[in-house]
Amino acid sequence: MDLTNHIIHGFIGAGKVGIGLGAYFQSKGLNVVGYSSRNPESARKAAAITSTGCLTLKELVGQSNLIWITTPDDQIEKVWEEISRYELEGKLICHTSGAKDSSVFSGSAAKDAFGYSVHPMRAFADKTGRVSGLDRTCFTLEGDPTYFQLFQQLFSKLGNKLFIIDRHHKPMYHLANVMATNLVLALLNLGTEYLSKCGLFGDETLEALLPMVENNLNNLKNFGFINALTGPVERNDLGTVMKHLQVIDPNDADLYKVLSKKLLELAIKKH
């Protein structure tokens, strides 16, 4: 029996994640009642973008049976404290934090509610409601096992992969996400800084690097880490590595060495 047809989704928090998920759910035919936010104007804009409603907190809790808390991490407990004042029997309460687990919903059992963390493995960059790429996004689920099957049905209907994770692994899991997204941005920014010092590319350093970055990601996708590996470390080109260390900013030298050692581990496997 498909229980997902009876789910009514409501979003507390009208930022990038809330708007993105709400628009995506709408595009897939799910029932999204609307948004509530401390900033009424944000809720109105989110509702307009997703063609849903702008609701008070009490209205949203009353009309939803799956409540998504898509606020910044440091506001999740405060929102939970507020909605705990209302009738929550049988309702599913989810936050979308990658770092926090479902234990933030303390006392949910006493309210006959069910707490979860459901994290989309994706960086949401705007509030436009664009859903491109969300159909390929993986999600992780952690919380009360009572409704795991419902979530599996839900994400199967959406066409997304869903992984169930132990709450004790959330810090390591979030670290993995940060390594693959935020810290990659830091490395790419560093690359543009060094390219700009060559004096040839003007304001087009990122534009010059992106085709190479995209090709590298495609190679990784198609051939895996080992076969996508290229460069001076993979070639055992010590001379080039030493030239890099002669020109690199001393503040970045340790980072270069640590990452090169990681590349060396891959190169050893390759050869």
C-alpha positions in Angstrom: 0.0 0.0 0.0 1.4 3.4 -1.0 1.1 5.6 2.0 2.8 8.6 0.4 -0.4 9.8 -1.2 -1.7 10.8 2.2 1.4 12.8 3.1 0.9 16.6 3.3 4.3 18.4 3.4 4.8 21.7 5.2 8.0 23.8 5.4 9.1 25.9 8.4 11.9 28.1 7.0 11.7 29.8 3.6 15.3 29.8 2.6 17.2 28.1 -0.2 16.7 24.6 1.0 13.1 24.9 1.8 12.2 26.6 -1.5 14.3 24.1 -3.5 12.8 21.1 -1.9 9.3 22.5 -1.9 9.5 23.3 -5.6 11.0 19.9 -6.3 8.2 18.1 -4.4 5.6 20.1 -6.2 7.1 19.2 -9.6 6.8 15.6 -8.7 3.2 15.8 -7.8 3.6 15.7 -4.0 1.1 17.7 -1.8 2.9 20.7 -0.4 0.7 22.9 1.8 3.1 25.8 2.1 5.5 27.8 4.2 5.8 29.4 7.6 8.7 31.7 8.6 9.7 34.2 11.2 9.9 36.6 8.3 6.4 36.7 6.8 7.8 38.3 3.6 10.1 35.3 3.0 7.2 32.9 3.5 5.1 34.9 1.0 7.9 34.8 -1.6 8.5 31.1 -1.1 4.7 30.4 -1.4 4.6 32.5 -4.6 7.6 30.6 -6.1 6.1 27.2 -5.3 2.4 28.1 -5.9 1.6 27.0 -2.3 0.4 28.8 0.8 1.8 31.3 3.3 0.8 30.1 6.7 1.2 30.9 10.4 3.1 28.3 12.4 -0.1 27.0 14.0 -1.8 26.7 10.6 1.2 24.9 9.1 1.4 22.4 11.9 -2.3 21.7 11.8 -2.4 21.2 8.1 0.7 19.1 7.6 1.5 15.5 8.7 5.2 15.7 7.5 6.8 18.9 8.8 10.1 20.0 7.3 12.3 22.3 9.4 14.5 24.0 6.8 16.0 26.7 9.0 19.7 27.3 9.8 21.0 24.6 12.1 21.2 26.8 15.1 17.4 27.5 14.9 16.2 23.9 14.7 15.9 23.3 18.5 14.1 26.6 18.9 11.6 25.8 16.2 11.0 22.3 17.7 10.4 24.0 21.1 7.7 26.2 19.5 5.9 23.6 17.5 5.9 21.2 20.6 3.2 23.4 22.0 0.8 22.2 19.3 -0.9 18.8 18.7 1.7 16.6 17.0 0.2 13.1 17.4 1.2 10.9 14.5 3.1 13.7 12.8 6.6 13.2 11.2 9.1 16.0 12.0 12.2 16.4 9.9 15.1 18.7 9.8 17.5 18.9 6.8 20.8 19.5 8.6 23.7 17.4 7.5 25.5 17.7 10.9 22.7 17.4 13.4 20.8 14.2 14.1 17.2 13.5 15.1 18.0 13.6 18.8 17.3 17.4 18.7 13.6 16.4 18.8 13.8 15.6 22.5 10.5 14.6 23.9 8.9 13.7 20.6 7.8 10.3 21.8 5.9 11.9 24.6 4.1 14.0 21.9 3.4 10.8 19.9 5.5 12.4 17.1 8.3 10.9 15.1 11.6 12.7 14.6 14.0 12.4 11.6 17.0 14.1 9.9 16.7 13.9 6.2 19.6 15.5 4.4 19.9 16.3 0.7 23.4 15.8 -0.5 23.4 19.0 -2.5 24.4 22.6 -2.2 21.5 24.9 -2.7 22.8 28.2 -4.1 19.7 30.3 -4.7 16.0 30.8 -3.9 14.6 30.6 -7.4 12.9 27.3 -7.0 14.9 25.7 -9.9 14.8 21.9 -9.6 17.4 21.0 -12.2 19.7 18.3 -10.8 17.6 17.5 -7.8 16.3 14.3 -9.4 19.9 13.0 -9.3 20.5 14.1 -5.6 21.0 11.5 -3.0 19.4 11.8 0.4 20.2 10.3 3.8 17.7 9.4 6.5 18.2 9.0 10.2 15.7 8.7 13.1 12.8 6.7 14.4 12.7 3.4 12.3 8.8 3.3 12.6 8.4 5.2 9.3 11.5 4.2 7.4 9.4 2.3 4.9 7.3 5.4 4.2 10.4 7.5 3.5 11.7 4.7 1.2 8.4 4.7 -0.7 8.5 8.5 -0.9 12.0 8.8 -2.3 11.4 5.9 -4.6 8.4 7.8 -6.0 10.6 10.8 -6.4 13.3 8.7 -8.1 16.0 9.6 -5.6 18.4 7.3 -3.8 17.9 7.2 -0.1 20.5 6.0 2.3 19.8 5.1 6.0 22.6 6.3 8.3 23.3 5.8 11.9 23.1 9.0 14.0 26.6 8.4 15.4 28.0 8.7 11.9 26.5 12.1 11.2 29.7 14.2 12.0 31.8 12.0 9.7 29.1 12.0 7.1 28.9 15.8 7.2 32.7 16.0 7.0 32.6 13.9 3.8 30.0 16.3 2.3 32.1 19.4 3.2 35.3 17.8 1.8 33.5 17.2 -1.5 31.8 20.6 -1.8 32.9 23.6 0.4 36.6 22.6 0.6 36.7 21.9 -3.2 35.5 25.5 -3.7 38.4 26.7 -1.5 40.8 24.8 -3.7 39.3 26.1 -6.9 39.5 29.7 -5.5 43.1 29.1 -4.7 43.7 27.9 -8.2 42.2 31.1 -9.6 44.4 33.2 -7.3 47.6 31.5 -8.6 46.4 31.8 -12.2 45.7 35.5 -11.7 49.4 36.0 -10.7 50.4 34.9 -14.2 49.0 38.2 -15.5 47.4 36.7 -18.6 43.8 35.9 -17.8 42.5 39.1 -16.3 39.0 38.5 -14.8 38.6 35.2 -16.6 40.7 32.9 -14.4 37.6 30.8 -13.4 36.3 30.7 -16.9 39.7 29.4 -18.1 39.9 26.7 -15.4 36.3 25.5 -15.5 36.5 23.4 -18.7 39.5 21.5 -17.1 37.6 21.1 -13.9 34.5 19.8 -15.7 36.6 17.4 -17.8 38.3 16.1 -14.6 34.9 15.4 -13.0 33.6 13.7 -16.1 36.7 11.5 -16.1 36.1 10.7 -12.4 32.5 9.8 -13.2 33.3 7.6 -16.1 36.6 6.0 -15.1 36.9 6.3 -11.3 39.6 7.8 -9.1 42.5 5.6 -10.2 42.0 5.9 -13.9 41.1 9.6 -13.8 44.4 10.4 -12.0 46.9 12.5 -14.0 49.6 15.1 -13.1 53.2 15.3 -11.8 52.6 13.2 -8.7 51.1 10.4 -10.8 54.0 10.6 -13.3 56.6 10.6 -10.5 57.7 14.0 -11.8 59.6 15.2 -8.7 61.2 18.1 -10.6 57.9 19.7 -11.3 56.7 19.2 -7.7 59.8 20.9 -6.5 59.2 23.9 -8.8 55.7 24.2 -7.4 57.1 24.3 -3.9 59.6 27.1 -5.0 56.8 29.4 -6.1 53.9 28.5 -3.8 52.9 30.8 -1.0 54.4 29.4 2.2 51.0 29.5 3.8 49.7 27.1 1.2 52.8 24.8 1.1 51.5 22.4 3.8 48.2 22.0 2.1 50.0 21.2 -1.2 52.1 18.6 0.5 49.2 16.9 2.3 47.1 16.7 -0.9 50.0 15.5 -2.9 50.6 12.7 -0.4 46.9 11.7 -0.9 47.5 11.7 -4.6 50.6 9.5 -4.1 48.4 6.9 -2.4 46.2 6.8 -5.4 49.3 6.7 -7.7 50.7 3.7 -5.8 47.4 1.9 -6.4 47.4 2.8 -10.0 50.9 1.6 -10.7 
